[in-house]
């Protein structure tokens, strides 16, 4: 018992080297027959060190020694979640839940996470609400809001965000997530206030900064959008969507060379983005470079999904471009 307490103490402190020494001493004294707890701690150390496979093998050994240990089942579920095997993780967590006498926050949190990934949103919501009764954490409120949004319970999701922001008024991340929801719902003023609050709390919050840039662009506040996108680029944000949106802003301002430069950079980052290829076609057409426009629109058609917003426009633009391409070819 003393050694078990010592193991747990040093594990919590992150002193893995000392833990391994204790485990080795215990193994030597017992002729290489480790007890369940020593194996359990060794497995947790491997997991913390990123040795997922070795960790999983030891947890399976713990389970074989004692299949009624909920802690072991929770750890096995973590490994299954990392692998994306959510159904198996739910089975392990459900069994762990049955073995404990008091509700466990982490079991409920992980169940909610698995059920969201399995698109069992009603079950995930139930898990979240049970977990909140035990511990009011930012993570569980975000999960609950995500469940509600996916069930089209937007009003309830907004109330969850408002409640969580009252509990965690200094959480830039929560403000950002709520702001993104407001953007999606076209609540522009609320979105701007919420995202601005997120940046005020954390001026390195590039996600909120990007959402504000997109919001400015959507409201045709092009100069403000350009300034925000440039700020993101200056902060080292290399994203095809940022360069695409910046290029489109320059296009709206008739700065075609700048637009072309940004869009080509976006194409370099993601050469399969149908939106970027479509916008490049627009710029080339505006510059009367119809062959280049035709090539990029054709490429956009190849990479566009069937539900893409550019599908119908692409057919019309390619058809309109063909006579000019033929003229250039004849010349």
GULODREN-37269 format. One line per field, with one value per atom (N, C-alpha, C): x, y, z; residue number from 0; atom name. Coordinates in steps of 0.05 Angstrom, whole numbers, plus 5000, padded with zeros to 4 digits. Example, Ala and Ser with C-alpha at 12.3 -4.5 7.8 and 13.67 -1.06 7.14 Angstrom:
% GULODREN-37269
c1: c(5264_5246_5264_5257_5273_5258) $
c2: c(4886_4910_4934_4955_4979_5001) $
c3: c(5156_5156_5156_5142_5143_5157) $
n: c(0_0_0_1_1_1) $
atom: c(N_CA_C_N_CA_C) $
//
This chain:
% GULODREN-37269
c1: c(5017_5000_5017_5040_5057_5069_5078_5090_5070_5045_5024_5019_5018_5015_5038_5062_5086_5086_5078_5076_5057_5033_5013_5023_5036_5046_5066_5085_5106_5095_5075_5063_5049_5033_5019_5038_5061_5082_5097_5093_5106_5134_5141_5168_5167_5167_5164_5189_5212_5237_5237_5228_5227_5205_5183_5162_5172_5187_5198_5217_5232_5251_5236_5214_5198_5186_5176_5164_5184_5209_5230_5238_5239_5245_5224_5198_5176_5177_5184_5185_5208_5231_5254_5247_5234_5228_5207_5190_5169_5176_5202_5211_5198_5197_5186_5156_5142_5113_5101_5094_5084_5054_5047_5019_5004_4977_4960_4965_4969_4972_4998_5019_5045_5042_5029_5025_5007_4987_4969_4984_5001_5017_5037_5050_5069_5054_5030_5014_5008_5001_4995_5020_5043_5068_5073_5070_5073_5054_5030_5010_5019_5028_5037_5062_5078_5102_5096_5071_5063_5067_5074_5077_5050_5033_5005_5002_5016_5013_5022_5046_5056_5036_5026_5006_4982_4971_4947_4952_4975_4981_4981_4992_4992_4965_4949_4921_4905_4910_4896_4904_4930_4940_4926_4923_4909_4880_4868_4839_4837_4857_4857_4859_4876_4879_4854_4841_4818_4798_4780_4761_4740_4740_4720_4732_4755_4768_4759_4742_4732_4754_4775_4798_4812_4816_4828_4811_4785_4766_4766_4768_4770_4795_4817_4842_4842_4830_4827_4809_4788_4771_4786_4804_4820_4836_4848_4864_4845_4821_4802_4793_4790_4782_4804_4829_4852_4852_4844_4843_4818_4799_4774_4754_4759_4741_4720_4701_4683_4663_4653_4634_4646_4670_4684_4689_4696_4701_4676_4653_4627_4622_4628_4623_4640_4666_4683_4674_4667_4658_4631_4614_4588_4591_4610_4616_4628_4647_4660_4639_4620_4598_4582_4577_4562_4577_4604_4620_4625_4619_4625_4600_4604_4581_4572_4590_4584_4588_4572_4576_4604_4617_4644_4644_4655_4655_4669_4693_4709_4695_4683_4668_4646_4631_4609_4619_4641_4653_4661_4675_4685_4662_4641_4617_4605_4603_4592_4608_4635_4653_4649_4648_4644_4617_4596_4569_4566_4580_4580_4593_4616_4629_4613_4596_4578_4552_4549_4525_4501_4506_4484_4481_4470_4471_4453_4430_4413_4426_4440_4454_4477_4491_4513_4503_4480_4468_4462_4451_4444_4469_4491_4517_4527_4525_4535_4520_4493_4477_4482_4487_4495_4522_4541_4568_4567_4551_4549_4540_4523_4514_4538_4559_4582_4603_4608_4629_4622_4622_4616_4643_4650_4675_4670_4690_4687_4684_4699_4699_4671_4658_4632_4610_4613_4593_4596_4621_4626_4615_4618_4607_4577_4565_4536_4525_4538_4530_4532_4553_4557_4535_4527_4505_4479_4474_4449_4448_4471_4472_4467_4478_4474_4446_4431_4403_4385_4397_4382_4368_4379_4368_4385_4384_4402_4396_4371_4364_4376_4374_4385_4415_4427_4457_4466_4451_4458_4456_4435_4432_4455_4463_4486_4511_4516_4539_4538_4514_4511_4516_4505_4510_4539_4552_4581_4598_4590_4606_4602_4579_4575_4593_4596_4613_4643_4649_4678_4681_4678_4678_4705_4726_4753_4762_4744_4751_4749_4772_4772_4762_4768_4760_4729_4716_4687_4674_4685_4675_4679_4701_4706_4686_4681_4662_4634_4626_4600_4599_4620_4621_4618_4631_4629_4600_4586_4558_4541_4547_4532_4537_4562_4569_4552_4552_4537_4507_4497_4468_4462_4482_4479_4471_4479_4475_4501_4503_4529_4538_4519_4527_4535_4520_4527_4554_4558_4583_4607_4604_4626_4633_4612_4617_4631_4621_4631_4660_4665_4692_4712_4703_4720_4727_4708_4713_4734_4732_4752_4780_4783_4809_4819_4801_4808_4820_4809_4819_4845_4848_4873_4879_4898_4904_4919_4926_4938_4917_4892_4870_4865_4880_4879_4853_4840_4815_4793_4792_4772_4779_4804_4813_4804_4807_4799_4769_4754_4725_4715_4729_4722_4728_4751_4758_4736_4728_4706_4681_4675_4650_4652_4674_4678_4674_4685_4683_4654_4640_4612_4595_4603_4588_4598_4615_4626_4643_4654_4673_4701_4707_4730_4757_4759_4784_4790_4769_4773_4780_4768_4774_4803_4812_4839_4859_4854_4872_4874_4851_4851_4866_4861_4875_4905_4913_4942_4954_4939_4948_4953_4934_4937_4962_4966_4989_5015_5015_5039_5045_5024_5027_5036_5040_5050_5029_5004_4982_4983_4992_4993_4969_4949_4924_4914_4905_4894_4869_4853_4828_4834_4854_4861_4871_4889_4899_4877_4859_4837_4819_4812_4794_4807_4833_4848_4849_4854_4854_4828_4806_4779_4774_4783_4780_4794_4818_4833_4819_4807_4791_4768_4754_4731_4741_4766_4777_4790_4787_4799_4830_4842_4871_4878_4878_4879_4906_4928_4954_4957_4948_4949_4931_4908_4889_4902_4915_4928_4950_4966_4988_4977_4956_4945_4932_4918_4904_4923_4945_4966_4979_4982_4993_4974_4948_4928_4929_4932_4934_4959_4981_5005_5001_4985_4980_4961_4940_4920_4912_4924_4920_4893_4879_4853_4829_4833_4811_4795_4771_4754_4748_4745_4738_4761_4786_4809_4812_4809_4812_4790_4766_4744_4751_4761_4767_4791_4810_4832_4822_4802_4790_4777_4764_4752_4773_4795_4816_4829_4835_4847_4827_4801_4782_4781_4783_4783_4808_4830_4854_4855_4832_4829_4849_4856_4873_4855_4840_4818_4827_4850_4860_4866_4879_4885_4859_4839_4813_4800_4800_4788_4801_4828_4842_4835_4833_4827_4798_4780_4752_4747_4762_4760_4770_4792_4804_4784_4772_4752_4729_4721_4699_4706_4732_4742_4741_4750_4753_4727_4708_4684_4667_4655_4636_4610_4592_4567_4549_4554_4537_4551_4574_4588_4572_4575_4560_4569_4592_4602_4594_4582_4577_4562_4539_4523_4538_4550_4565_4588_4601_4624_4617_4594_4585_4581_4568_4562_4587_4606_4630_4649_4651_4667_4656_4630_4617_4622_4620_4624_4653_4671_4699_4710_4696_4706_4711_4692_4697_4723_4728_4753_4778_4775_4798_4804_4783_4786_4800_4792_4805_4834_4841_4869_4885_4872_4885_4890_4870_4872_4895_4898_4919_4946) $
c2: c(4976_5000_5025_5024_5048_5053_5032_5035_5046_5037_5046_5076_5085_5113_5129_5119_5133_5134_5113_5113_5134_5135_5155_5183_5187_5214_5224_5207_5215_5216_5200_5201_5228_5236_5262_5285_5283_5303_5303_5281_5279_5268_5256_5245_5216_5213_5186_5169_5181_5166_5152_5167_5156_5134_5138_5118_5092_5094_5070_5056_5071_5059_5043_5055_5041_5015_5017_4994_4972_4980_4961_4947_4963_4951_4931_4938_4920_4895_4898_4875_4856_4868_4852_4836_4849_4837_4814_4816_4796_4777_4775_4757_4762_4787_4796_4792_4789_4787_4813_4831_4857_4855_4871_4871_4890_4888_4903_4933_4944_4973_4983_4968_4975_4975_4955_4954_4978_4984_5006_5033_5038_5063_5063_5040_5038_5045_5035_5040_5070_5082_5111_5127_5118_5132_5130_5106_5102_5121_5122_5139_5169_5177_5205_5211_5190_5193_5190_5185_5182_5154_5135_5107_5093_5099_5091_5061_5048_5019_5004_5011_4998_5002_5027_5033_5015_5013_4997_4968_4957_4929_4924_4944_4941_4944_4962_4965_4940_4927_4902_4880_4881_4862_4868_4893_4901_4891_4894_4885_4855_4841_4811_4803_4818_4812_4820_4842_4851_4865_4851_4863_4881_4883_4899_4926_4934_4959_4981_5000_5021_5039_5043_5060_5049_5023_5009_5012_5009_5011_5040_5060_5087_5092_5081_5084_5070_5046_5032_5048_5061_5077_5101_5113_5135_5126_5102_5092_5087_5077_5072_5098_5119_5145_5156_5154_5163_5149_5123_5108_5113_5128_5133_5111_5092_5069_5076_5093_5105_5085_5067_5047_5030_5021_5004_5020_5046_5063_5067_5070_5072_5047_5024_4999_4998_5006_5005_5025_5049_5070_5063_5051_5043_5022_5003_4983_4996_5015_5029_5044_5056_5071_5053_5029_5010_5000_5001_4990_5010_5036_5056_5062_5070_5076_5105_5123_5151_5160_5178_5187_5199_5194_5203_5223_5247_5268_5259_5248_5241_5219_5200_5179_5192_5210_5223_5241_5255_5273_5257_5234_5218_5204_5197_5185_5206_5231_5252_5256_5256_5260_5238_5213_5190_5192_5198_5199_5222_5244_5265_5255_5241_5230_5208_5195_5174_5186_5213_5228_5220_5210_5205_5229_5251_5277_5278_5264_5264_5251_5228_5214_5231_5245_5262_5285_5296_5318_5308_5284_5272_5268_5258_5255_5282_5302_5329_5340_5337_5348_5334_5307_5292_5302_5306_5314_5342_5360_5387_5387_5368_5365_5359_5347_5340_5362_5373_5393_5412_5437_5458_5466_5454_5460_5472_5488_5500_5479_5457_5436_5424_5418_5405_5424_5449_5469_5471_5470_5471_5446_5423_5398_5399_5409_5411_5430_5452_5471_5458_5443_5430_5410_5395_5375_5390_5412_5427_5438_5449_5460_5439_5415_5394_5383_5389_5381_5404_5425_5450_5463_5459_5473_5498_5516_5539_5557_5561_5578_5568_5541_5529_5531_5528_5530_5558_5579_5606_5610_5599_5601_5587_5564_5550_5567_5580_5597_5621_5633_5656_5648_5625_5615_5609_5596_5589_5614_5635_5660_5675_5671_5682_5668_5642_5626_5630_5633_5636_5662_5685_5711_5718_5703_5710_5689_5673_5652_5663_5669_5678_5657_5632_5610_5607_5610_5609_5632_5656_5679_5674_5662_5656_5637_5615_5595_5606_5622_5635_5655_5670_5689_5675_5652_5637_5628_5620_5613_5637_5660_5684_5691_5687_5692_5674_5648_5628_5634_5647_5653_5681_5695_5722_5742_5737_5757_5774_5792_5805_5823_5838_5856_5841_5820_5803_5789_5780_5767_5785_5810_5830_5836_5840_5845_5822_5798_5774_5768_5770_5764_5786_5811_5832_5828_5818_5811_5789_5770_5747_5758_5777_5788_5806_5820_5836_5820_5796_5778_5764_5760_5747_5758_5777_5790_5772_5748_5728_5708_5714_5696_5700_5686_5689_5678_5658_5647_5669_5684_5706_5728_5734_5754_5747_5722_5713_5715_5708_5709_5738_5757_5785_5794_5785_5792_5782_5757_5746_5762_5770_5785_5812_5826_5851_5847_5826_5820_5815_5800_5794_5820_5839_5864_5885_5876_5894_5917_5912_5931_5921_5925_5912_5922_5948_5959_5947_5945_5933_5904_5890_5861_5858_5874_5873_5877_5897_5902_5878_5866_5842_5819_5814_5791_5796_5821_5827_5823_5830_5826_5796_5780_5751_5740_5750_5741_5749_5774_5784_5768_5755_5739_5710_5705_5679_5659_5668_5650_5643_5618_5609_5592_5604_5589_5596_5575_5580_5598_5593_5609_5639_5644_5672_5686_5673_5685_5687_5667_5668_5692_5695_5717_5744_5746_5771_5777_5757_5761_5770_5759_5767_5796_5804_5832_5851_5844_5861_5861_5839_5837_5857_5858_5876_5905_5910_5938_5943_5924_5926_5927_5916_5913_5885_5881_5854_5840_5856_5844_5834_5850_5841_5817_5818_5795_5770_5772_5749_5738_5756_5747_5731_5741_5727_5700_5700_5676_5654_5663_5643_5631_5648_5638_5618_5624_5605_5579_5581_5557_5540_5554_5539_5523_5535_5521_5498_5503_5482_5483_5465_5466_5453_5441_5428_5444_5469_5485_5496_5486_5495_5525_5535_5563_5581_5573_5589_5588_5565_5562_5578_5578_5593_5623_5633_5661_5669_5651_5656_5660_5644_5646_5674_5684_5710_5732_5730_5750_5749_5725_5723_5733_5728_5738_5769_5780_5810_5821_5806_5815_5807_5796_5787_5765_5749_5726_5701_5698_5679_5649_5644_5616_5608_5626_5620_5618_5635_5634_5607_5599_5574_5550_5550_5528_5526_5549_5548_5541_5550_5543_5513_5503_5474_5458_5467_5454_5456_5480_5483_5464_5459_5441_5412_5405_5378_5374_5394_5391_5399_5412_5420_5396_5397_5376_5381_5361_5364_5386_5391_5412_5439_5442_5467_5489_5513_5536_5546_5538_5548_5530_5507_5488_5501_5513_5524_5548_5564_5587_5578_5556_5546_5538_5524_5516_5540_5560_5584_5600_5602_5617_5603_5576_5561_5564_5562_5565_5593_5614_5641_5646_5632_5636_5623_5602_5586_5602_5621_5636_5653_5664_5680_5662_5638_5619_5611_5607_5599_5622_5647_5670_5671_5667_5667_5645_5621_5598_5604_5617_5623_5643_5662_5682_5669) $
c3: c(5000_5000_5000_5016_5017_4990_4976_4950_4930_4932_4914_4917_4942_4948_4937_4941_4931_4900_4887_4858_4848_4860_4851_4856_4879_4886_4865_4858_4839_4810_4804_4777_4773_4793_4792_4789_4801_4800_4773_4757_4732_4734_4756_4761_4751_4725_4713_4718_4718_4722_4750_4770_4797_4799_4785_4784_4772_4750_4737_4756_4772_4791_4812_4822_4842_4830_4806_4792_4788_4780_4776_4803_4824_4850_4859_4855_4862_4845_4820_4802_4810_4818_4827_4852_4871_4896_4893_4873_4869_4846_4840_4819_4792_4784_4758_4756_4778_4778_4788_4769_4777_4785_4805_4813_4794_4796_4777_4778_4802_4804_4791_4794_4782_4751_4741_4712_4702_4719_4712_4711_4730_4730_4707_4702_4679_4653_4650_4626_4624_4646_4646_4639_4648_4641_4611_4600_4571_4556_4565_4551_4552_4576_4579_4561_4556_4540_4510_4503_4475_4464_4481_4473_4474_4455_4457_4455_4437_4433_4458_4469_4493_4516_4518_4539_4537_4512_4508_4516_4509_4516_4546_4561_4590_4602_4591_4601_4596_4573_4567_4587_4595_4615_4642_4649_4674_4673_4650_4647_4650_4639_4642_4671_4687_4715_4732_4724_4739_4720_4708_4689_4702_4728_4742_4752_4741_4749_4730_4739_4721_4711_4727_4719_4694_4694_4671_4646_4650_4627_4616_4633_4624_4607_4616_4602_4575_4574_4549_4529_4540_4524_4512_4527_4517_4492_4494_4472_4447_4452_4430_4418_4434_4423_4405_4414_4397_4370_4370_4346_4329_4340_4326_4328_4346_4350_4371_4364_4383_4394_4378_4388_4409_4405_4425_4450_4446_4470_4486_4472_4486_4503_4491_4506_4531_4529_4552_4573_4565_4583_4596_4581_4593_4614_4609_4630_4654_4650_4672_4688_4675_4688_4706_4697_4713_4738_4737_4758_4781_4776_4797_4813_4837_4855_4853_4846_4843_4814_4803_4775_4772_4750_4744_4721_4725_4705_4679_4682_4658_4641_4654_4640_4623_4635_4621_4599_4604_4584_4560_4565_4542_4528_4542_4529_4511_4520_4503_4478_4482_4459_4438_4448_4430_4416_4431_4419_4398_4402_4382_4356_4359_4336_4322_4337_4326_4316_4319_4311_4327_4351_4370_4388_4376_4389_4414_4413_4437_4460_4455_4477_4487_4469_4477_4494_4487_4503_4531_4533_4559_4576_4563_4577_4587_4571_4578_4602_4601_4623_4649_4648_4672_4682_4664_4672_4685_4675_4686_4715_4722_4750_4769_4758_4774_4774_4750_4747_4724_4730_4709_4697_4674_4661_4634_4624_4597_4576_4578_4558_4555_4577_4576_4565_4572_4561_4530_4521_4492_4478_4491_4480_4479_4501_4502_4480_4476_4456_4428_4423_4398_4393_4414_4411_4403_4416_4412_4383_4374_4347_4326_4330_4311_4311_4333_4334_4326_4316_4308_4331_4355_4379_4384_4365_4365_4389_4396_4419_4445_4448_4473_4473_4449_4448_4456_4447_4454_4484_4496_4526_4540_4530_4542_4541_4518_4515_4535_4537_4555_4584_4591_4618_4623_4604_4607_4609_4594_4595_4621_4634_4661_4681_4677_4695_4689_4663_4655_4639_4651_4636_4624_4631_4621_4601_4590_4571_4543_4531_4503_4484_4490_4473_4471_4495_4495_4479_4483_4467_4437_4430_4402_4390_4405_4395_4393_4413_4412_4389_4385_4362_4335_4332_4307_4302_4324_4322_4313_4324_4316_4287_4278_4249_4232_4239_4223_4222_4244_4245_4234_4224_4213_4234_4259_4280_4280_4260_4256_4279_4291_4312_4337_4344_4367_4362_4337_4330_4333_4324_4325_4354_4371_4399_4413_4408_4421_4413_4387_4377_4385_4387_4397_4426_4441_4470_4472_4453_4453_4449_4430_4424_4446_4459_4482_4505_4508_4529_4521_4494_4484_4457_4456_4431_4411_4420_4402_4391_4395_4386_4356_4340_4311_4299_4313_4304_4304_4326_4329_4309_4305_4286_4258_4251_4224_4220_4241_4239_4236_4249_4246_4218_4207_4179_4160_4164_4147_4150_4174_4179_4165_4167_4152_4122_4112_4083_4075_4092_4086_4086_4103_4105_4085_4066_4046_4058_4081_4094_4086_4060_4048_4060_4065_4075_4103_4120_4146_4144_4125_4121_4112_4093_4083_4106_4123_4145_4164_4169_4187_4175_4149_4136_4135_4130_4129_4157_4178_4205_4211_4201_4204_4190_4165_4150_4164_4174_4189_4214_4225_4249_4241_4216_4207_4201_4197_4191_4161_4154_4127_4121_4109_4104_4076_4062_4035_4036_4057_4059_4064_4080_4086_4060_4046_4021_4000_3999_3980_3986_4012_4019_4015_4021_4016_3987_3970_3941_3931_3942_3933_3941_3964_3973_3953_3946_3926_3899_3892_3867_3867_3890_3893_3891_3898_3897_3870_3851_3824_3825_3846_3847_3838_3812_3801_3805_3804_3808_3836_3856_3884_3888_3875_3878_3867_3843_3831_3848_3860_3877_3901_3914_3938_3930_3908_3900_3890_3877_3869_3894_3915_3940_3953_3951_3962_3946_3920_3903_3910_3916_3924_3950_3968_3994_3990_3974_3969_3940_3924_3895_3887_3906_3899_3909_3918_3928_3904_3900_3877_3880_3904_3908_3899_3906_3898_3868_3856_3827_3812_3823_3812_3812_3835_3838_3820_3817_3799_3770_3763_3736_3733_3754_3752_3748_3762_3760_3732_3722_3695_3674_3678_3658_3659_3683_3685_3672_3671_3658_3628_3619_3591_3583_3603_3598_3598_3576_3576_3576_3564_3566_3595_3610_3638_3654_3647_3661_3656_3631_3622_3637_3638_3651_3681_3694_3723_3728_3711_3715_3710_3690_3685_3709_3720_3744_3767_3770_3792_3789_3764_3759_3766_3762_3769_3799_3814_3843_3858_3845_3859_3867_3890_3898_3884_3885_3871_3883_3909_3922_3922_3908_3909_3897_3909_3900_3872_3863_3837_3814_3818_3796_3773_3778_3756_3743_3759_3748_3731_3739_3724_3695_3693_3666_3648_3660_3644_3637_3656_3652_3632_3634_3615_3587_3584_3558_3546_3564_3555_3547_3560_3556_3530_3521_3498_3473_3465_3440_3442_3466_3469_3468_3479_3478_3450_3434_3406_3390_3397_3384_3390_3416_3424_3410_3407_3395_3365_3352_3323_3318_3337_3334_3337) $
n: c(0_0_0_1_1_1_2_2_2_3_3_3_4_4_4_5_5_5_6_6_6_7_7_7_8_8_8_9_9_9_10_10_10_11_11_11_12_12_12_13_13_13_14_14_14_15_15_15_16_16_16_17_17_17_18_18_18_19_19_19_20_20_20_21_21_21_22_22_22_23_23_23_24_24_24_25_25_25_26_26_26_27_27_27_28_28_28_29_29_29_30_30_30_31_31_31_32_32_32_33_33_33_34_34_34_35_35_35_36_36_36_37_37_37_38_38_38_39_39_39_40_40_40_41_41_41_42_42_42_43_43_43_44_44_44_45_45_45_46_46_46_47_47_47_48_48_48_49_49_49_50_50_50_51_51_51_52_52_52_53_53_53_54_54_54_55_55_55_56_56_56_57_57_57_58_58_58_59_59_59_60_60_60_61_61_61_62_62_62_63_63_63_64_64_64_65_65_65_66_66_66_67_67_67_68_68_68_69_69_69_70_70_70_71_71_71_72_72_72_73_73_73_74_74_74_75_75_75_76_76_76_77_77_77_78_78_78_79_79_79_80_80_80_81_81_81_82_82_82_83_83_83_84_84_84_85_85_85_86_86_86_87_87_87_88_88_88_89_89_89_90_90_90_91_91_91_92_92_92_93_93_93_94_94_94_95_95_95_96_96_96_97_97_97_98_98_98_99_99_99_100_100_100_101_101_101_102_102_102_103_103_103_104_104_104_105_105_105_106_106_106_107_107_107_108_108_108_109_109_109_110_110_110_111_111_111_112_112_112_113_113_113_114_114_114_115_115_115_116_116_116_117_117_117_118_118_118_119_119_119_120_120_120_121_121_121_122_122_122_123_123_123_124_124_124_125_125_125_126_126_126_127_127_127_128_128_128_129_129_129_130_130_130_131_131_131_132_132_132_133_133_133_134_134_134_135_135_135_136_136_136_137_137_137_138_138_138_139_139_139_140_140_140_141_141_141_142_142_142_143_143_143_144_144_144_145_145_145_146_146_146_147_147_147_148_148_148_149_149_149_150_150_150_151_151_151_152_152_152_153_153_153_154_154_154_155_155_155_156_156_156_157_157_157_158_158_158_159_159_159_160_160_160_161_161_161_162_162_162_163_163_163_164_164_164_165_165_165_166_166_166_167_167_167_168_168_168_169_169_169_170_170_170_171_171_171_172_172_172_173_173_173_174_174_174_175_175_175_176_176_176_177_177_177_178_178_178_179_179_179_180_180_180_181_181_181_182_182_182_183_183_183_184_184_184_185_185_185_186_186_186_187_187_187_188_188_188_189_189_189_190_190_190_191_191_191_192_192_192_193_193_193_194_194_194_195_195_195_196_196_196_197_197_197_198_198_198_199_199_199_200_200_200_201_201_201_202_202_202_203_203_203_204_204_204_205_205_205_206_206_206_207_207_207_208_208_208_209_209_209_210_210_210_211_211_211_212_212_212_213_213_213_214_214_214_215_215_215_216_216_216_217_217_217_218_218_218_219_219_219_220_220_220_221_221_221_222_222_222_223_223_223_224_224_224_225_225_225_226_226_226_227_227_227_228_228_228_229_229_229_230_230_230_231_231_231_232_232_232_233_233_233_234_234_234_235_235_235_236_236_236_237_237_237_238_238_238_239_239_239_240_240_240_241_241_241_242_242_242_243_243_243_244_244_244_245_245_245_246_246_246_247_247_247_248_248_248_249_249_249_250_250_250_251_251_251_252_252_252_253_253_253_254_254_254_255_255_255_256_256_256_257_257_257_258_258_258_259_259_259_260_260_260_261_261_261_262_262_262_263_263_263_264_264_264_265_265_265_266_266_266_267_267_267_268_268_268_269_269_269_270_270_270_271_271_271_272_272_272_273_273_273_274_274_274_275_275_275_276_276_276_277_277_277_278_278_278_279_279_279_280_280_280_281_281_281_282_282_282_283_283_283_284_284_284_285_285_285_286_286_286_287_287_287_288_288_288_289_289_289_290_290_290_291_291_291_292_292_292_293_293_293_294_294_294_295_295_295_296_296_296_297_297_297_298_298_298_299_299_299_300_300_300_301_301_301_302_302_302_303_303_303_304_304_304_305_305_305_306_306_306_307_307_307_308_308_308_309_309_309_310_310_310_311_311_311_312_312_312_313_313_313_314_314_314_315_315_315_316_316_316_317_317_317_318_318_318_319_319_319_320_320_320_321_321_321_322_322_322_323_323_323_324_324_324_325_325_325_326_326_326_327_327_327_328_328_328_329_329_329_330_330_330) $
atom: c(N_CA_C_N_CA_C_N_CA_C_N_CA_C_N_CA_C_N_CA_C_N_CA_C_N_CA_C_N_CA_C_N_CA_C_N_CA_C_N_CA_C_N_CA_C_N_CA_C_N_CA_C_N_CA_C_N_CA_C_N_CA_C_N_CA_C_N_CA_C_N_CA_C_N_CA_C_N_CA_C_N_CA_C_N_CA_C_N_CA_C_N_CA_C_N_CA_C_N_CA_C_N_CA_C_N_CA_C_N_CA_C_N_CA_C_N_CA_C_N_CA_C_N_CA_C_N_CA_C_N_CA_C_N_CA_C_N_CA_C_N_CA_C_N_CA_C_N_CA_C_N_CA_C_N_CA_C_N_CA_C_N_CA_C_N_CA_C_N_CA_C_N_CA_C_N_CA_C_N_CA_C_N_CA_C_N_CA_C_N_CA_C_N_CA_C_N_CA_C_N_CA_C_N_CA_C_N_CA_C_N_CA_C_N_CA_C_N_CA_C_N_CA_C_N_CA_C_N_CA_C_N_CA_C_N_CA_C_N_CA_C_N_CA_C_N_CA_C_N_CA_C_N_CA_C_N_CA_C_N_CA_C_N_CA_C_N_CA_C_N_CA_C_N_CA_C_N_CA_C_N_CA_C_N_CA_C_N_CA_C_N_CA_C_N_CA_C_N_CA_C_N_CA_C_N_CA_C_N_CA_C_N_CA_C_N_CA_C_N_CA_C_N_CA_C_N_CA_C_N_CA_C_N_CA_C_N_CA_C_N_CA_C_N_CA_C_N_CA_C_N_CA_C_N_CA_C_N_CA_C_N_CA_C_N_CA_C_N_CA_C_N_CA_C_N_CA_C_N_CA_C_N_CA_C_N_CA_C_N_CA_C_N_CA_C_N_CA_C_N_CA_C_N_CA_C_N_CA_C_N_CA_C_N_CA_C_N_CA_C_N_CA_C_N_CA_C_N_CA_C_N_CA_C_N_CA_C_N_CA_C_N_CA_C_N_CA_C_N_CA_C_N_CA_C_N_CA_C_N_CA_C_N_CA_C_N_CA_C_N_CA_C_N_CA_C_N_CA_C_N_CA_C_N_CA_C_N_CA_C_N_CA_C_N_CA_C_N_CA_C_N_CA_C_N_CA_C_N_CA_C_N_CA_C_N_CA_C_N_CA_C_N_CA_C_N_CA_C_N_CA_C_N_CA_C_N_CA_C_N_CA_C_N_CA_C_N_CA_C_N_CA_C_N_CA_C_N_CA_C_N_CA_C_N_CA_C_N_CA_C_N_CA_C_N_CA_C_N_CA_C_N_CA_C_N_CA_C_N_CA_C_N_CA_C_N_CA_C_N_CA_C_N_CA_C_N_CA_C_N_CA_C_N_CA_C_N_CA_C_N_CA_C_N_CA_C_N_CA_C_N_CA_C_N_CA_C_N_CA_C_N_CA_C_N_CA_C_N_CA_C_N_CA_C_N_CA_C_N_CA_C_N_CA_C_N_CA_C_N_CA_C_N_CA_C_N_CA_C_N_CA_C_N_CA_C_N_CA_C_N_CA_C_N_CA_C_N_CA_C_N_CA_C_N_CA_C_N_CA_C_N_CA_C_N_CA_C_N_CA_C_N_CA_C_N_CA_C_N_CA_C_N_CA_C_N_CA_C_N_CA_C_N_CA_C_N_CA_C_N_CA_C_N_CA_C_N_CA_C_N_CA_C_N_CA_C_N_CA_C_N_CA_C_N_CA_C_N_CA_C_N_CA_C_N_CA_C_N_CA_C_N_CA_C_N_CA_C_N_CA_C_N_CA_C_N_CA_C_N_CA_C_N_CA_C_N_CA_C_N_CA_C_N_CA_C_N_CA_C_N_CA_C_N_CA_C_N_CA_C_N_CA_C_N_CA_C_N_CA_C_N_CA_C_N_CA_C_N_CA_C_N_CA_C_N_CA_C_N_CA_C_N_CA_C_N_CA_C_N_CA_C_N_CA_C_N_CA_C_N_CA_C_N_CA_C_N_CA_C_N_CA_C_N_CA_C_N_CA_C_N_CA_C_N_CA_C_N_CA_C_N_CA_C_N_CA_C_N_CA_C_N_CA_C_N_CA_C_N_CA_C_N_CA_C_N_CA_C_N_CA_C_N_CA_C_N_CA_C_N_CA_C_N_CA_C_N_CA_C_N_CA_C_N_CA_C_N_CA_C_N_CA_C_N_CA_C_N_CA_C_N_CA_C_N_CA_C_N_CA_C_N_CA_C_N_CA_C_N_CA_C_N_CA_C_N_CA_C_N_CA_C_N_CA_C_N_CA_C_N_CA_C_N_CA_C_N_CA_C_N_CA_C_N_CA_C_N_CA_C_N_CA_C_N_CA_C_N_CA_C_N_CA_C_N_CA_C_N_CA_C_N_CA_C_N_CA_C_N_CA_C_N_CA_C_N_CA_C_N_CA_C_N_CA_C_N_CA_C_N_CA_C_N_CA_C_N_CA_C_N_CA_C_N_CA_C_N_CA_C_N_CA_C_N_CA_C_N_CA_C_N_CA_C_N_CA_C_N_CA_C_N_CA_C_N_CA_C_N_CA_C_N_CA_C_N_CA_C) $
//
